[in-house]
Amino acid sequence: MSDISDTSSLSNPSNPPDTSGPPPLFWRISGNPAALPGFRQGLRQPALAVGVRRGAAGWPDSLDAAWRIAFPHAAGPEPLPPGSDPVLMRLLQWNRIIQRAARLPIYEDGHILRWRDKRHDPMLLLPGLEPQATLLVVRWLERWSNRLAAREAGDAVERFDDELRTEAEHLLTQLKRHFPQNTNSLHFVDAAHALDIPWQHLGGGILQFGQGRQARRMDSSFTDATGNIASRIARHKALTGNLLRRGGLPGSAPLSVTDADAAVATAERIGYPVVIKPADLDGGVGVAAGLGSADEVRQAFEAARKHTQEILLEKHFHGRDYRLSVLNGRLLWAIERVPGGVRGDGVHTVQELVDETNRDPRRSPTAATPLYPLELDDEAKTLLAAAGLDIDSVPASGRQVTLRRTANVSRGGYPVAVNDQVHADNRALAERATRLLGLDLAGIDLLIPDIATSWRESGALICEVNGQPQFNVVTAGHLYAEILGHLLHGDGRIPSIAVLGRSAAGSLADDIAQHLAAAGLQAGLAGVANGPNARIGAEPLACPQNLHAQGNALLLQPDTDALILQIADPVALEQGLPCDRIDHVLIAADADDALLNAILPQLLPACRRSVIVAAAHACVPRVQATCARHGLRLVIEPGDQGLAVCAVHMLLAPAAASPAREGRAQAGE
């Protein structure tokens, strides 16, 4: 977080937050919050601009204690930086903490903006996936922090505990609607953020990673290369097993059963033990394995029918449960999925061992944790009885007590990495099964006595192929970054440059685009100076007349090789930049002080490589000092005519290479 003083091109810049009226007891929202769909002040996410009027009170520790009660699974706020405003900083921090508690991908606290006119209230830039979500959080914080601050002296925070928890849970429920809540999406976005890969949520759970021609799109672990036919086959277990067997691989042979009587008759015909499972569901939902009697089959059938009407029955295969993850025909990772259970110590009862296991902070019934708690339900008690135990029994030291028939993590199982143990034949089997179904990314569920022994010797069964596999972060969290690394080239960004100037910006941008075209790259141009439409090469796009919308349209186009932003107006960035980072900033000869004073304080925090300017421009000394402060290189072009050629050279140069051609002066190194 950093303070800045230039807010001249915020939305509605002539109307800063109103400070009329008596000050609030604690703090309140001032004016109308403004959504900034683009990127401002170097933030890597869009933000909501919220004016804050505050009273004389500081931030009491009791508020942090209250929020910890309201959001018990969230991390607490970090210590306040020395000299910072405690109220404003805590609002920034708790906005991030609460949105993360709702599994929204928020990674930074934001900015405090102060108007040069000290009579006006400060404004917060609060990062958020969608402005509606951030506004929900801010209004919740406003209501509850003022309510708790106004309580009578000596009133305990606990007085509000029940209501506070209830409203906090309601807030989280509302927030979760703004981002897909499957396990994969948030972890892929977390990995992208760590790798500095740009991303955006396109809606409907679809995420785009990267920009323009470098971009890839995903829905959970479906990629834009996953075929519709392949995913349909993988989603239908009977069709999958049939195709695997026809292709010469050890696929399952499930049979459709329409009612419990038919299930029992089929089980008795093929022989116990058997497996009951839904035909069209993933994640172990409704699956019951190792069924050895008619009663167990009837119970399992009725349990499965609560989830689906398409139910399958197949012969049980005795083996350990492995998940092999395959990408583009190559095994990425392998784990063994151990069924949920406990290990005896000769001292504690089964109930006590389960309670101790569930105290692991990684086990929670929510999707926010990688493991799920064990439950001593009917299935667990049936398995205990079969083993001659009950919940009050004390298992011998070292005895493994199994409480689940299946090994899915969602049913209380836990994963163990076995990647270095996979036999070459088993690796080849998983890779071949993925190719046979036509999937680019798959999770092969393999039952086999030992993954270190060839399936050709021991026998094996591919019981399921997941076309949209989930990856457990306990042993496979690294796969998110690895998969993005396979899908994208580098950080997925295309070269980008912002051209600042009045009439000269348009001609310079056109010259840069022509030089790039000669090098085989198709540039997208955006900016009000270019008219109402952005364009790719010579082809116009129908876009709103603002820089953010035009630039974002170009970044969504799959044939955009480079992005050129023309900025000729001091209010061009009132909606924010279309991307979180710009490689280079080019200052044209007619870029006057009004334009530079309005744009550079907003643009340079987002610039990651260099600023290019003609040697004769009067701004050189000032820009040189600013570049040094931001850690940017200043490239000084001797003449105005060479600016476009210099810019193209910079755009085509590798990021790690020197940005200046031989003989050109550099400053701010």
C-alpha positions in Angstrom: 0.0 0.0 0.0 1.3 3.5 -0.8 -0.1 7.0 -0.5 -0.4 9.1 -3.6 -1.6 12.7 -4.1 -2.7 12.9 -7.7 -6.3 11.8 -8.2 -7.1 14.2 -11.0 -8.5 11.6 -13.4 -10.6 9.5 -11.0 -14.3 9.1 -12.1 -16.1 12.4 -11.7 -12.9 14.3 -10.8 -14.7 17.6 -10.3 -16.7 16.1 -7.4 -14.5 14.7 -4.7 -16.3 13.2 -1.7 -18.4 15.7 0.2 -17.3 16.7 3.7 -20.3 18.7 4.7 -22.2 17.8 7.8 -21.1 16.7 11.2 -18.3 14.1 11.4 -19.3 10.5 12.1 -18.7 8.8 15.4 -16.2 6.4 13.8 -16.3 6.4 10.0 -18.7 6.3 7.1 -18.7 6.1 3.3 -18.5 9.5 1.8 -20.0 10.2 -1.6 -20.9 7.6 -4.2 -18.5 4.7 -4.6 -17.2 4.4 -8.2 -16.3 1.2 -9.9 -13.0 1.2 -11.7 -13.1 -1.7 -14.2 -9.5 -1.2 -15.2 -6.2 -1.1 -13.3 -5.1 2.0 -11.4 -2.1 3.1 -9.5 -0.1 -0.1 -10.2 -2.7 -2.4 -8.7 -2.9 -5.8 -10.3 -6.7 -6.0 -10.0 -9.7 -3.7 -10.7 -10.9 -1.7 -7.7 -13.8 0.1 -6.1 -13.1 3.8 -5.3 -14.7 4.6 -1.9 -14.5 8.0 -0.1 -14.1 7.6 3.6 -15.1 10.2 6.2 -13.8 9.4 9.6 -14.2 10.6 13.2 -11.5 11.2 15.7 -11.4 7.6 17.0 -8.6 5.3 16.0 -9.1 1.6 15.2 -9.8 -0.3 18.5 -8.3 -3.8 19.0 -11.8 -5.0 19.9 -12.8 -4.7 16.3 -10.1 -7.0 15.1 -11.3 -9.4 17.9 -14.9 -9.1 16.6 -13.9 -9.8 13.0 -12.0 -12.9 14.1 -15.2 -14.2 15.8 -17.1 -13.4 12.6 -14.6 -15.1 10.3 -12.9 -17.8 12.4 -11.2 -19.5 9.4 -9.7 -16.3 8.0 -6.2 -15.1 8.7 -6.0 -12.1 10.9 -4.6 -8.7 9.7 -1.0 -7.9 9.5 0.7 -5.4 11.8 0.1 -1.8 10.7 3.1 -0.2 8.9 4.7 2.6 10.9 3.1 5.9 10.5 0.1 4.6 8.6 -3.5 5.6 9.2 -4.9 2.8 11.4 -8.6 3.1 10.3 -7.9 3.3 6.6 -5.3 0.6 6.6 -7.5 -1.8 8.6 -10.4 -1.2 6.1 -8.1 -2.1 3.3 -6.9 -5.2 5.1 -10.2 -6.5 6.2 -11.7 -6.1 2.7 -9.0 -8.4 1.4 -9.4 -10.9 4.4 -13.1 -11.1 4.1 -13.2 -11.6 0.3 -10.5 -14.3 0.6 -12.6 -16.0 3.3 -15.3 -16.2 0.6 -12.7 -17.8 -1.7 -12.5 -14.8 -4.0 -9.1 -14.2 -5.6 -8.0 -10.9 -3.9 -4.3 -10.5 -3.4 -3.5 -6.9 -2.4 -4.8 -4.4 0.1 -5.1 -1.5 -2.3 -4.3 2.2 -2.0 -5.1 5.3 0.1 -5.6 8.3 -2.2 -5.4 11.8 -0.7 -6.7 14.8 -2.5 -4.3 17.7 -3.0 -7.1 19.9 -1.5 -6.9 18.8 2.1 -10.5 19.8 2.7 -11.7 16.6 1.0 -12.0 13.1 2.4 -9.4 10.5 1.5 -10.4 7.8 -1.0 -9.7 4.1 -0.8 -9.0 2.0 -3.9 -10.3 -1.5 -2.7 -9.3 -4.4 -5.0 -12.1 -6.8 -5.9 -13.2 -9.3 -8.5 -16.4 -7.4 -9.1 -17.4 -4.0 -7.6 -20.7 -5.3 -6.3 -18.8 -7.8 -4.1 -16.5 -5.2 -2.8 -19.3 -2.8 -2.0 -21.1 -5.6 0.0 -18.0 -5.9 2.1 -17.5 -2.2 2.6 -21.1 -1.6 3.6 -20.9 -4.6 6.0 -17.8 -3.2 7.6 -19.3 0.3 7.8 -22.4 -1.0 9.6 -20.7 -3.4 12.0 -17.6 -1.3 12.9 -19.8 1.7 13.7 -22.2 -0.4 15.6 -19.5 -2.0 17.8 -17.7 1.3 18.2 -20.9 2.9 19.5 -21.6 0.3 22.2 -21.6 1.5 25.7 -18.4 1.4 27.7 -17.9 -1.9 29.3 -20.2 -3.8 26.9 -18.6 -7.1 25.9 -18.1 -7.9 22.2 -19.7 -11.3 23.0 -23.1 -9.5 23.3 -23.1 -9.4 19.5 -21.5 -12.8 18.8 -24.6 -14.7 17.5 -25.9 -11.9 15.3 -22.4 -11.1 14.1 -21.7 -14.7 13.1 -25.1 -15.0 11.4 -24.6 -11.8 9.3 -21.0 -12.8 8.5 -22.1 -16.2 7.2 -24.8 -14.4 5.1 -22.2 -12.0 3.7 -19.9 -14.9 2.7 -22.8 -16.7 1.0 -23.5 -13.6 -1.1 -19.8 -13.1 -1.9 -19.4 -16.7 -3.1 -21.8 -16.1 -6.0 -19.2 -13.9 -7.7 -16.6 -16.6 -8.4 -16.7 -20.3 -9.1 -16.4 -22.3 -5.9 -14.8 -25.4 -7.4 -11.4 -26.4 -5.9 -9.5 -25.9 -9.1 -10.4 -22.4 -10.2 -9.1 -20.5 -7.2 -5.9 -22.5 -7.1 -5.2 -21.9 -10.8 -5.7 -18.2 -10.2 -3.5 -18.3 -7.1 -0.8 -19.9 -9.3 -1.3 -17.4 -12.0 -0.9 -14.5 -9.6 2.3 -16.0 -8.2 3.7 -16.5 -11.7 2.7 -12.9 -12.7 0.3 -14.3 -15.4 -2.6 -11.9 -16.1 -6.0 -13.4 -15.8 -9.7 -12.4 -15.9 -13.0 -14.1 -15.1 -15.1 -14.1 -18.3 -18.2 -15.2 -16.5 -19.9 -18.6 -16.1 -16.8 -20.0 -14.4 -14.6 -19.5 -17.5 -11.2 -18.0 -16.8 -8.7 -16.5 -19.3 -5.0 -16.7 -18.5 -2.7 -14.6 -20.6 -3.4 -12.0 -23.3 -4.3 -12.0 -27.0 -2.6 -14.7 -29.0 -0.8 -16.0 -25.9 -4.1 -16.5 -23.9 -5.7 -19.8 -22.9 -9.1 -20.4 -21.3 -10.1 -22.9 -18.6 -13.2 -24.0 -16.8 -11.9 -25.6 -13.6 -9.4 -28.1 -15.2 -11.2 -28.2 -18.6 -9.0 -26.3 -21.1 -9.9 -24.7 -24.4 -8.3 -27.8 -26.1 -10.5 -30.3 -24.3 -12.8 -31.8 -26.9 -16.6 -31.9 -26.4 -16.8 -35.6 -27.4 -13.9 -36.5 -25.2 -15.4 -34.8 -22.1 -18.8 -36.4 -22.8 -17.2 -39.9 -22.9 -15.4 -39.3 -19.7 -18.5 -38.0 -17.9 -20.3 -41.3 -18.7 -18.7 -44.1 -16.8 -20.3 -46.9 -18.7 -19.3 -45.4 -22.1 -15.8 -44.8 -20.7 -15.4 -48.5 -19.5 -16.7 -49.8 -22.8 -14.4 -47.7 -24.9 -11.4 -48.7 -22.8 -12.1 -52.4 -23.1 -12.7 -52.1 -26.9 -9.4 -50.3 -27.1 -7.6 -53.2 -25.4 -7.2 -51.6 -22.0 -8.4 -52.9 -18.6 -11.6 -50.8 -18.3 -14.5 -51.5 -15.9 -17.6 -53.3 -17.1 -20.5 -51.6 -15.3 -24.1 -52.7 -15.8 -27.1 -50.4 -15.5 -29.6 -51.2 -12.7 -33.0 -49.6 -12.5 -34.0 -50.5 -9.0 -32.8 -52.2 -5.8 -34.2 -55.6 -6.8 -32.4 -55.5 -10.1 -29.2 -54.4 -8.4 -29.4 -57.4 -6.0 -30.2 -59.8 -8.9 -27.3 -58.5 -10.9 -24.9 -58.7 -8.0 -25.8 -62.3 -7.4 -25.4 -63.1 -11.0 -21.9 -61.7 -11.4 -20.9 -62.5 -7.8 -20.0 -60.5 -4.7 -18.3 -58.2 -3.8 -19.7 -55.5 -6.1 -19.6 -51.7 -6.5 -22.6 -49.3 -6.8 -21.9 -45.9 -8.4 -23.7 -43.1 -10.3 -23.2 -43.2 -14.0 -22.8 -39.4 -14.4 -21.3 -38.0 -11.2 -17.7 -37.3 -10.1 -15.9 -37.0 -6.8 -17.0 -40.3 -5.3 -20.5 -39.0 -4.9 -22.9 -41.9 -4.3 -20.1 -44.6 -4.8 -20.1 -47.6 -2.5 -17.4 -50.3 -3.0 -16.8 -53.8 -1.6 -20.5 -54.6 -1.1 -20.8 -58.2 0.0 -24.5 -58.8 0.7 -28.0 -58.1 -0.7 -28.7 -55.7 2.2 -25.6 -53.7 1.5 -26.5 -53.5 -2.2 -30.0 -52.3 -1.4 -28.7 -49.7 1.0 -26.0 -48.5 -1.4 -28.6 -48.3 -4.3 -31.0 -46.2 -2.3 -28.1 -43.9 -1.2 -27.0 -43.4 -4.8 -30.5 -42.8 -6.0 -30.6 -39.6 -3.9 -28.0 -38.1 -6.3 -29.0 -39.5 -9.7 -31.4 -41.8 -11.5 -28.6 -43.4 -13.6 -27.0 -46.1 -11.4 -24.4 -48.7 -12.3 -23.2 -51.9 -10.7 -20.0 -53.7 -11.4 -17.7 -56.4 -10.0 -15.4 -55.1 -7.3 -11.7 -55.2 -8.0 -9.4 -55.7 -5.0 -6.5 -53.2 -5.2 -5.2 -50.0 -3.9 -6.6 -46.7 -5.3 -4.4 -44.5 -7.4 -4.9 -41.2 -9.2 -2.6 -40.6 -12.2 -2.7 -37.1 -13.7 -1.9 -36.9 -17.4 -1.4 -33.7 -19.5 -0.8 -33.8 -23.3 0.0 -37.5 -23.2 2.5 -37.3 -20.4 2.1 -38.4 -16.8 2.4 -35.4 -14.5 1.8 -36.8 -11.0 0.6 -39.9 -9.2 -0.9 -40.3 -5.7 -2.4 -43.1 -3.7 -5.7 -42.3 -2.2 -6.0 -44.0 1.2 -9.5 -44.6 2.4 -10.6 -42.6 5.4 -9.7 -44.3 8.7 -7.6 -44.2 11.8 -4.6 -46.1 13.1 -4.8 -47.6 16.6 -2.4 -46.8 19.4 -3.6 -49.3 22.0 -4.8 -46.5 24.3 -7.6 -44.4 22.6 -11.0 -45.5 21.4 -12.1 -45.3 17.7 -14.2 -42.2 18.6 -11.2 -40.5 20.3 -9.0 -41.3 17.3 -11.5 -39.8 14.9 -11.8 -36.7 17.0 -8.1 -36.3 17.1 -7.9 -36.8 13.3 -10.5 -34.2 12.7 -8.6 -31.6 14.8 -6.2 -31.4 11.8 -6.8 -27.8 10.5 -6.6 -29.1 7.0 -9.8 -31.1 7.6 -13.1 -29.1 7.2 -16.5 -29.7 5.6 -15.9 -26.6 3.4 -14.2 -26.5 0.1 -11.6 -24.1 1.6 -9.6 -26.9 3.1 -7.8 -29.7 1.2 -9.1 -32.6 3.4 -12.5 -33.5 4.8 -13.4 -34.7 8.3 -14.1 -38.3 9.1 -17.7 -39.1 10.1 -18.8 -42.1 12.2 -21.9 -42.6 10.1 -23.8 -45.8 9.1 -21.1 -46.8 6.6 -18.3 -46.4 9.2 -20.3 -48.3 11.8 -21.0 -51.1 9.3 -17.3 -51.4 8.5 -16.4 -51.3 12.2 -18.8 -54.2 12.9 -17.4 -56.2 10.1 -14.0 -55.8 11.8 -15.4 -56.8 15.2 -15.2 -53.2 16.5 -17.4 -50.3 17.5 -16.8 -46.6 18.3 -15.8 -47.4 21.9 -13.3 -50.1 20.9 -9.6 -49.5 21.5 -7.7 -50.8 18.4 -4.3 -52.4 18.9 -1.3 -50.3 18.3 -0.5 -50.0 14.6 -3.9 -51.5 13.5 -5.4 -49.6 10.6 -9.2 -49.2 11.0 -10.9 -48.4 7.7 -14.1 -46.3 7.9 -14.8 -45.8 4.2 -15.3 -48.2 1.3 -13.9 -45.6 -1.2 -10.8 -43.6 -1.0 -12.0 -40.2 -2.3 -10.7 -37.2 -0.3 -14.3 -35.8 -0.3 -15.2 -38.9 1.8 -12.5 -38.4 4.3 -9.6 -40.2 2.5 -6.1 -38.7 2.2 -3.6 -38.6 -0.6 0.0 -39.9 -0.5 2.4 -39.0 -3.3 3.8 -42.0 -5.2 5.1 -40.4 -8.3 8.6 -41.9 -8.0 7.1 -45.4 -7.6 5.1 -45.7 -10.8 6.1 -48.7 -13.0 6.8 -47.8 -16.6 4.0 -50.0 -17.8 1.5 -48.3 -15.5 2.7 -44.9 -16.6 2.2 -46.0 -20.2 -1.3 -47.4 -19.4 -2.5 -44.0 -18.0 -1.0 -42.1 -20.9 -2.6 -44.4 -23.5 -6.0 -44.3 -21.8 -5.9 -40.5 -21.9 -5.1 -40.5 -25.7 -7.8 -43.2 -26.4 -10.5 -40.9 -24.9 -9.1 -37.9 -26.7 -8.4 -35.8 -23.6 -5.6 -33.3 -23.2 -5.8 -33.3 -19.3 -7.2 -36.3 -17.4 -7.1 -38.0 -14.0 -6.9 -41.8 -14.4 -8.3 -43.7 -11.4 -6.4 -47.0 -11.4 -7.1 -49.9 -9.0 -4.0 -52.1 -8.8 -2.3 -54.1 -6.0 0.9 -52.1 -6.2 1.7 -49.1 -8.5 5.3 -50.3 -8.5 4.4 -53.6 -10.2 3.3 -53.7 -13.9 -0.4 -54.1 -14.4 0.4 -56.8 -16.9 1.7 -59.0 -14.0 -0.7 -58.1 -11.2 -3.8 -57.1 -13.1 -5.5 -53.7 -12.8 -8.7 -51.9 -13.4 -9.2 -48.4 -14.7 -12.4 -47.7 -12.8 -12.8 -44.1 -13.9 -11.4 -41.4 -16.2 -11.9 -37.8 -15.1 -11.9 -35.3 -17.9 -12.1 -32.4 -15.4 -9.9 -33.7 -12.6 -9.5 -32.0 -9.2 -6.0 -31.7 -7.7 -5.5 -32.0 -3.9 -3.2 -29.3 -2.6 -1.8 -31.6 0.1 0.4 -33.6 -2.4 -0.4 -32.1 -5.8 -0.7 -28.3 -5.2 2.3 -27.7 -7.5 0.4 -29.0 -10.4 -1.6 -25.8 -10.9 1.6 -23.8 -11.7 3.0 -26.7 -13.7 -0.2 -27.0 -15.9 -0.2 -23.3 -16.5 3.4 -23.5 -17.5 2.6 -26.2 -20.1 -0.4 -24.3 -21.5 1.2 -20.8 -21.7 4.3 -19.4 -23.2 6.2 -17.6 -20.4 3.8 -15.3 -18.4 1.3 -15.3 -21.2 1.7 -11.6 -21.9 1.9 -9.9 -25.2 4.2 -6.9 -25.8 2.5 -3.6 -24.8 3.3 0.1 -25.1 1.5 3.3 -24.1 2.0 6.3 -26.4 1.5 9.7 -24.8 0.9 12.7 -26.9 -1.7 14.9 -28.5 -1.9 14.7 -32.3 1.4 12.9 -32.5 0.2 9.9 -30.5 -1.9 8.6 -33.4 0.7 8.8 -36.1 3.4 7.3 -33.8 1.1 4.4 -32.9 0.3 3.8 -36.6 4.1 3.8 -37.4 4.7 1.3 -34.6 1.9 -1.0 -35.8 3.3 -0.9 -39.4 6.8 -1.8 -38.2 5.4 -4.7 -36.1 3.4 -5.9 -39.1 6.6 -6.0 -41.2 8.1 -8.2 -38.4 5.1 -10.5 -38.7 3.2 -9.3 -35.6 -0.4 -8.0 -35.7 -0.9 -5.1 -33.3 -4.0 -4.0 -31.7 -4.5 -0.3 -31.3 -6.7 1.4 -28.7 -7.3 4.9 -27.6 -9.7 7.8 -27.9 -7.4 9.5 -30.4 -8.0 6.6 -32.7 -11.8 7.2 -32.9 -14.6 5.2 -31.4 -13.3 1.8 -32.5 -10.2 -0.1 -31.5 -8.7 -2.0 -34.4 -6.5 -5.0 -35.1 -4.3 -4.1 -38.0 -6.8 -2.3 -40.3 -9.9 -4.1 -39.0 -12.1 -2.1 -36.6 -13.8 -3.4 -33.5 -17.1 -2.1 -32.1 -16.1 -0.9 -28.6 -17.2 1.9 -26.2 -15.2 5.0 -26.5 -12.9 4.5 -23.6 -9.3 3.2 -23.4 -10.1 0.4 -20.9 -12.9 -1.2 -22.9 -11.0 -0.9 -26.2 -7.8 -2.3 -24.8 -9.6 -5.2 -23.0 -11.4 -6.1 -26.3 -8.0 -6.4 -28.0 -6.6 -8.5 -25.2 -9.5 -10.9 -25.6 -8.9 -11.3 -29.3 -6.9 -14.5 -30.1 -5.0 -12.8 -33.0 -3.6 -9.8 -31.1 0.2 -10.1 -31.0 1.0 -6.7 -29.4 -1.0 -3.9 -27.7 -0.6 -0.2 -28.4 -2.5 2.3 -26.3 -2.8 5.9 -27.6 -3.3 8.4 -24.7 -4.0 11.9 -25.8 -6.4 13.1 -23.1 -5.8 13.7 -19.4 -9.0 11.7 -18.5 -8.1 8.7 -20.6 -7.4 6.5 -17.6 -10.5 7.4 -15.6 -11.7 3.8 -16.1 -8.2 2.4 -15.5 -5.8 0.6 -17.8 -7.0 -2.5 -19.7 -4.1 -4.5 -18.3 -2.2 -4.6 -15.0 1.2 -4.0 -16.6 2.5 -2.1 -19.6 6.0 -2.9 -20.9 7.0 0.6 -22.2 5.8 4.2 -22.1 6.6 6.4 -25.1 6.4 10.2 -24.7 5.7 12.0 -28.0 7.1 15.4 -28.8 3.7 17.1 -28.2 3.0 15.5 -24.9 2.5 18.7 -22.8 2.7 19.1 -19.0 -1.1 18.8 -18.5 -1.1 15.4 -20.1 2.1 14.2 -18.4 1.0 15.5 -15.0 -2.3 13.6 -15.2 -1.1 10.4 -16.8 2.4 9.6 -15.6 1.6 9.2 -11.9 -1.0 6.6 -12.8 0.9 4.9 -15.7 4.4 4.6 -14.3 3.5 2.3 -11.3 2.2 -0.1 -13.9 5.2 0.1 -16.3 7.6 -2.8 -15.9 10.4 -2.0 -18.4 11.2 1.5 -19.7 10.2 5.0 -20.7 11.2 6.2 -24.2 11.5 10.0 -24.8 13.1 12.3 -27.4 16.3 14.0 -26.1 14.9 17.4 -27.0 11.8 17.1 -24.8 11.7 19.4 -21.9 10.4 16.7 -19.6 13.6 14.6 -19.7 15.1 15.7 -16.4 11.9 15.2 -14.5 11.1 11.9 -16.2 14.6 10.7 -15.5 14.2 11.3 -11.7 10.7 9.6 -11.8 12.1 6.5 -13.7 14.8 6.1 -11.1 12.2 6.2 -8.3 10.1 3.5 -10.0 13.1 1.4 -11.0 12.6 1.9 -14.7 15.0 2.5 -17.5 14.9 5.7 -19.4 15.7 5.4 -23.1 16.6 8.7 -24.7 16.1 8.9 -28.5 18.2 11.6 -30.2 15.5 12.6 -32.6 11.7 12.6 -32.9 11.8 10.6 -36.1 13.4 7.6 -34.5 10.9 7.2 -31.7 8.7 4.6 -33.5 11.7 2.5 -34.6 13.2 2.6 -31.1 9.8 1.6 -29.6 9.6 -1.4 -32.0 13.1 -2.5 -31.1 12.1 -2.3 -27.4 8.9 -4.3 -28.0 10.7 -7.1 -29.9 13.6 -7.3 -27.5 13.5 -10.1 -24.8 12.4 -8.7 -21.4 15.8 -9.5 -19.9 17.7 -7.8 -22.7 19.0 -4.2 -22.6 16.2 -1.9 -23.8 18.4 0.5 -25.8 20.0 0.0 -29.1 23.8 0.5 -29.3 24.7 4.2 -29.1 21.6 5.4 -27.3 21.9 7.0 -24.0 20.3 5.4 -20.9 19.5 6.7 -17.5 17.9 5.4 -14.4 19.8 2.1 -14.6 
